[in-house]
Amino acid sequence: MIGGKPKVLYEKAYAFGVRVVWAYQFLSQEKREYVLSKQLLRCGASIDANIAEANGALFRCRIFG
């Protein structure tokens, strides 16, 4: 991570992911809303994937750049 603390970013992303899963469970079980809950779950999970991809690009940049 450039000029920051990667641990803080990962902790916040993990906490957000946990809240997204709770919201997904609430929407699908209590409110019977399946389409919106699945989209929320997909979008929430993509944040972690984007962080991992950015760290991989940064790592490659430092090695090859």
N, C-alpha and C positions, 0 to 999 in steps of 0.2 A: 504494500500500500504506500502510495507516495505521501510522505509527510504526515501520516496519521497513524492511528493505532488500529491495526486490523482486527484485534480481538474485540474492540468495541463494536465494530461493524458487524462481525459475525454474531455477537451476542444480541444485537438489536434485530438482525435478520432472523435469528432463531426465535426470538420472542414474538416477532411479527408472524412468523410461520405457525407458531403454536396458536396464536389468536385467530389466524385464518382457518385453521383446522377446527377450532371450537365454533367459529361462525358457520362453517360448512355443516358441521354436525347439527347445530341448532336449526339452521334453515332447512336441512333435508329431513330431520326427524320431527321437529316440533311444528314447523310451518308447512311442511310438504312442498317446498319449493326446490325443485331438482335442477332446472336449467341454470338459474342464477347461482345456485350453490356450487355447481360444477365449474362454472366460469370463474367464480371467486377463487376456488381451489387452484385452478390452472394458473391464474394470474399471480396468486400469492406464491406459488411454487417457482414461478419464473424469476422472481427476484433473486432467490438463492442461485439459480443457474446463471443469471447475469453477473452476479458477484464472482462466481467461480470462473466464468469466462474472462472477465476483466482481469482477474489476478493471473490467469494463464497468459494473457496477452502481455501484461506487465512483466512477467517473468521472462517470456521470450524476448521482449524488447531489451531487457537488461543483459541477457546473455549474448544476443546477436547484434545488438545495437551499439 
